[in-house]
Amino acid sequence: MTIYSVGAAKEVVLALIDAINKEDFQLARTYVMPDMRFEGVLGTREGAEAYFLDMEKMRLKYDVKKVFVEGNDVCLLYDLDMSGTIIFGCGWYTVEDGKVKLLKVVFDPRPLLK
């Protein structure tokens, strides 16, 4: 694993979020490793394709409120628009070799389960 500068990891993650917000999923795929792992409140996805199949259906929109960076780890605090329901959440992104390798997400899912 290569240790990147704080700016490099942050730039990769914010570019990924920007591409997702613009629904440019082809571009978004270029910022993640093919074997990326997603761990979230509602389940786990193995591989970038499984993750992006969900993202393409959900059409989420991120409003980033704060960014924290430590080495290859980037933490975002954001409001997430999930089909008109706004949920405050946190994403922990691990960047390896210039691409997101792992994403862990936490938020309160109760508004979605109604």
C-alpha atoms as an extended CHARMM CRD file, in Angstrom:
* protein
*
       114  EXT
         1         1  MET       CA              0.0000000000        0.0000000000        0.0000000000  PROA      1               0.0000000000
         2         2  THR       CA              1.3400000000        3.4060000000       -0.9700000000  PROA      2               0.0000000000
         3         3  ILE       CA              0.8620000000        6.3030000000        1.4210000000  PROA      3               0.0000000000
         4         4  TYR       CA             -0.3970000000        9.3380000000       -0.4790000000  PROA      4               0.0000000000
         5         5  SER       CA             -0.3710000000       12.9400000000        0.5180000000  PROA      5               0.0000000000
         6         6  VAL       CA             -3.3960000000       14.1880000000        2.4220000000  PROA      6               0.0000000000
         7         7  GLY       CA             -4.5010000000       16.1820000000       -0.6250000000  PROA      7               0.0000000000
         8         8  ALA       CA             -4.3380000000       13.2150000000       -3.0100000000  PROA      8               0.0000000000
         9         9  ALA       CA             -6.6840000000       10.9780000000       -0.9770000000  PROA      9               0.0000000000
        10        10  LYS       CA             -9.0740000000       13.8780000000       -0.3700000000  PROA      10              0.0000000000
        11        11  GLU       CA             -9.1240000000       14.8020000000       -4.0720000000  PROA      11              0.0000000000
        12        12  VAL       CA             -9.9430000000       11.2070000000       -5.0940000000  PROA      12              0.0000000000
        13        13  VAL       CA            -12.8460000000       10.9460000000       -2.6540000000  PROA      13              0.0000000000
        14        14  LEU       CA            -14.3000000000       14.3620000000       -3.4850000000  PROA      14              0.0000000000
        15        15  ALA       CA            -14.0040000000       13.6190000000       -7.2190000000  PROA      15              0.0000000000
        16        16  LEU       CA            -15.9030000000       10.3630000000       -6.6270000000  PROA      16              0.0000000000
        17        17  ILE       CA            -18.6700000000       12.1940000000       -4.7470000000  PROA      17              0.0000000000
        18        18  ASP       CA            -18.8750000000       14.8670000000       -7.4530000000  PROA      18              0.0000000000
        19        19  ALA       CA            -19.2430000000       12.2230000000      -10.1790000000  PROA      19              0.0000000000
        20        20  ILE       CA            -21.9650000000       10.4250000000       -8.1880000000  PROA      20              0.0000000000
        21        21  ASN       CA            -23.8220000000       13.6990000000       -7.6100000000  PROA      21              0.0000000000
        22        22  LYS       CA            -23.7130000000       14.3520000000      -11.3650000000  PROA      22              0.0000000000
        23        23  GLU       CA            -24.8500000000       10.7580000000      -12.0210000000  PROA      23              0.0000000000
        24        24  ASP       CA            -21.7240000000       10.1800000000      -14.1110000000  PROA      24              0.0000000000
        25        25  PHE       CA            -21.2730000000        6.6080000000      -12.9460000000  PROA      25              0.0000000000
        26        26  GLN       CA            -18.7410000000        5.7670000000      -15.6590000000  PROA      26              0.0000000000
        27        27  LEU       CA            -16.4560000000        8.5100000000      -14.3380000000  PROA      27              0.0000000000
        28        28  ALA       CA            -17.2030000000        7.5140000000      -10.7380000000  PROA      28              0.0000000000
        29        29  ARG       CA            -16.0040000000        3.9740000000      -11.4710000000  PROA      29              0.0000000000
        30        30  THR       CA            -12.5540000000        5.3550000000      -12.3670000000  PROA      30              0.0000000000
        31        31  TYR       CA            -12.0700000000        6.5070000000       -8.7560000000  PROA      31              0.0000000000
        32        32  VAL       CA            -12.5620000000        3.0830000000       -7.1640000000  PROA      32              0.0000000000
        33        33  MET       CA            -10.7570000000       -0.2440000000       -7.3230000000  PROA      33              0.0000000000
        34        34  PRO       CA            -12.6240000000       -3.0570000000       -9.0860000000  PROA      34              0.0000000000
        35        35  ASP       CA            -12.5610000000       -5.0900000000       -5.8510000000  PROA      35              0.0000000000
        36        36  MET       CA            -13.7490000000       -2.1950000000       -3.6910000000  PROA      36              0.0000000000
        37        37  ARG       CA            -15.6780000000       -3.2320000000       -0.5760000000  PROA      37              0.0000000000
        38        38  PHE       CA            -18.6910000000       -1.3120000000        0.7410000000  PROA      38              0.0000000000
        39        39  GLU       CA            -19.8990000000       -1.7950000000        4.3190000000  PROA      39              0.0000000000
        40        40  GLY       CA            -23.0730000000        0.0010000000        5.3240000000  PROA      40              0.0000000000
        41        41  VAL       CA            -26.0000000000        0.0180000000        7.6930000000  PROA      41              0.0000000000
        42        42  LEU       CA            -28.1900000000       -1.8610000000        5.2180000000  PROA      42              0.0000000000
        43        43  GLY       CA            -25.5900000000       -4.3710000000        4.0190000000  PROA      43              0.0000000000
        44        44  THR       CA            -22.2390000000       -5.0910000000        2.4070000000  PROA      44              0.0000000000
        45        45  ARG       CA            -21.2660000000       -5.0460000000       -1.2790000000  PROA      45              0.0000000000
        46        46  GLU       CA            -18.2290000000       -6.8470000000       -2.6590000000  PROA      46              0.0000000000
        47        47  GLY       CA            -16.8210000000       -5.2310000000       -5.7890000000  PROA      47              0.0000000000
        48        48  ALA       CA            -17.3090000000       -1.9070000000       -7.5060000000  PROA      48              0.0000000000
        49        49  GLU       CA            -19.9590000000       -3.2120000000       -9.9120000000  PROA      49              0.0000000000
        50        50  ALA       CA            -22.2580000000       -4.3560000000       -7.0990000000  PROA      50              0.0000000000
        51        51  TYR       CA            -21.8260000000       -0.9720000000       -5.4000000000  PROA      51              0.0000000000
        52        52  PHE       CA            -22.5070000000        1.0480000000       -8.5470000000  PROA      52              0.0000000000
        53        53  LEU       CA            -25.5400000000       -1.0240000000       -9.5430000000  PROA      53              0.0000000000
        54        54  ASP       CA            -27.0930000000        0.1220000000       -6.2670000000  PROA      54              0.0000000000
        55        55  MET       CA            -25.9000000000        3.6970000000       -6.6820000000  PROA      55              0.0000000000
        56        56  GLU       CA            -27.3950000000        3.9310000000      -10.1740000000  PROA      56              0.0000000000
        57        57  LYS       CA            -30.7940000000        2.8420000000       -8.8230000000  PROA      57              0.0000000000
        58        58  MET       CA            -30.7770000000        5.0790000000       -5.7440000000  PROA      58              0.0000000000
        59        59  ARG       CA            -29.5350000000        8.2980000000       -7.4000000000  PROA      59              0.0000000000
        60        60  LEU       CA            -28.2240000000        9.6410000000       -4.0980000000  PROA      60              0.0000000000
        61        61  LYS       CA            -27.0930000000       13.2300000000       -3.7260000000  PROA      61              0.0000000000
        62        62  TYR       CA            -24.4030000000       14.2290000000       -1.2410000000  PROA      62              0.0000000000
        63        63  ASP       CA            -24.1170000000       17.6300000000        0.4450000000  PROA      63              0.0000000000
        64        64  VAL       CA            -20.6910000000       17.4040000000        2.1040000000  PROA      64              0.0000000000
        65        65  LYS       CA            -20.5050000000       19.3450000000        5.3690000000  PROA      65              0.0000000000
        66        66  LYS       CA            -17.0280000000       18.4190000000        6.6310000000  PROA      66              0.0000000000
        67        67  VAL       CA            -13.9490000000       16.4990000000        5.4520000000  PROA      67              0.0000000000
        68        68  PHE       CA            -11.3450000000       14.9060000000        7.7250000000  PROA      68              0.0000000000
        69        69  VAL       CA             -8.1760000000       13.3400000000        6.3460000000  PROA      69              0.0000000000
        70        70  GLU       CA             -5.4950000000       11.1900000000        7.9410000000  PROA      70              0.0000000000
        71        71  GLY       CA             -3.0510000000        9.5390000000        5.5620000000  PROA      71              0.0000000000
        72        72  ASN       CA             -5.0460000000        7.3690000000        3.1390000000  PROA      72              0.0000000000
        73        73  ASP       CA             -8.2500000000        7.6830000000        5.1620000000  PROA      73              0.0000000000
        74        74  VAL       CA            -10.8690000000       10.2970000000        4.3430000000  PROA      74              0.0000000000
        75        75  CYS       CA            -13.9630000000       10.8350000000        6.4600000000  PROA      75              0.0000000000
        76        76  LEU       CA            -16.9230000000       12.8060000000        5.1260000000  PROA      76              0.0000000000
        77        77  LEU       CA            -19.8380000000       14.1240000000        7.1350000000  PROA      77              0.0000000000
        78        78  TYR       CA            -22.7600000000       14.8700000000        4.8430000000  PROA      78              0.0000000000
        79        79  ASP       CA            -26.4620000000       15.2940000000        4.3290000000  PROA      79              0.0000000000
        80        80  LEU       CA            -27.6000000000       12.5540000000        1.9980000000  PROA      80              0.0000000000
        81        81  ASP       CA            -30.6820000000       13.0420000000       -0.1610000000  PROA      81              0.0000000000
        82        82  MET       CA            -32.2900000000        9.6310000000       -0.5780000000  PROA      82              0.0000000000
        83        83  SER       CA            -35.2950000000       10.2070000000       -2.8540000000  PROA      83              0.0000000000
        84        84  GLY       CA            -36.3050000000       13.3610000000       -1.0070000000  PROA      84              0.0000000000
        85        85  THR       CA            -35.4830000000       12.0790000000        2.4710000000  PROA      85              0.0000000000
        86        86  ILE       CA            -32.4860000000       13.9210000000        3.9410000000  PROA      86              0.0000000000
        87        87  ILE       CA            -30.3310000000       11.8410000000        6.2610000000  PROA      87              0.0000000000
        88        88  PHE       CA            -27.1630000000       12.9110000000        8.0640000000  PROA      88              0.0000000000
        89        89  GLY       CA            -24.4040000000       10.3760000000        7.5400000000  PROA      89              0.0000000000
        90        90  CYS       CA            -20.7230000000        9.6160000000        7.6730000000  PROA      90              0.0000000000
        91        91  GLY       CA            -18.5400000000        7.8530000000        5.1180000000  PROA      91              0.0000000000
        92        92  TRP       CA            -15.0470000000        6.5180000000        5.8350000000  PROA      92              0.0000000000
        93        93  TYR       CA            -13.0910000000        6.0230000000        2.6100000000  PROA      93              0.0000000000
        94        94  THR       CA             -9.7500000000        4.2160000000        2.4320000000  PROA      94              0.0000000000
        95        95  VAL       CA             -7.6890000000        5.1110000000       -0.6390000000  PROA      95              0.0000000000
        96        96  GLU       CA             -4.9950000000        2.7680000000       -1.9720000000  PROA      96              0.0000000000
        97        97  ASP       CA             -2.9420000000        3.3380000000       -5.0990000000  PROA      97              0.0000000000
        98        98  GLY       CA             -4.9960000000        6.4240000000       -5.9330000000  PROA      98              0.0000000000
        99        99  LYS       CA             -8.4160000000        4.7190000000       -5.7670000000  PROA      99              0.0000000000
       100       100  VAL       CA            -11.0330000000        3.9780000000       -3.1310000000  PROA      100             0.0000000000
       101       101  LYS       CA            -10.5200000000        0.4420000000       -1.7900000000  PROA      101             0.0000000000
       102       102  LEU       CA            -12.9380000000        0.4570000000        1.1510000000  PROA      102             0.0000000000
       103       103  LEU       CA            -15.9920000000        2.5110000000        2.0760000000  PROA      103             0.0000000000
       104       104  LYS       CA            -17.7470000000        2.2330000000        5.4320000000  PROA      104             0.0000000000
       105       105  VAL       CA            -20.9490000000        4.2110000000        5.8860000000  PROA      105             0.0000000000
       106       106  VAL       CA            -23.0190000000        4.9230000000        8.9890000000  PROA      106             0.0000000000
       107       107  PHE       CA            -26.3470000000        6.7140000000        9.2900000000  PROA      107             0.0000000000
       108       108  ASP       CA            -29.6820000000        6.3040000000       11.0450000000  PROA      108             0.0000000000
       109       109  PRO       CA            -31.7810000000        4.1830000000        8.6180000000  PROA      109             0.0000000000
       110       110  ARG       CA            -35.0960000000        4.6130000000       10.4770000000  PROA      110             0.0000000000
       111       111  PRO       CA            -36.4940000000        7.2810000000        8.0980000000  PROA      111             0.0000000000
       112       112  LEU       CA            -36.0120000000        4.8240000000        5.2090000000  PROA      112             0.0000000000
       113       113  LEU       CA            -37.7440000000        1.9540000000        6.9850000000  PROA      113             0.0000000000
       114       114  LYS       CA            -41.0840000000        3.7500000000        7.4650000000  PROA      114             0.0000000000
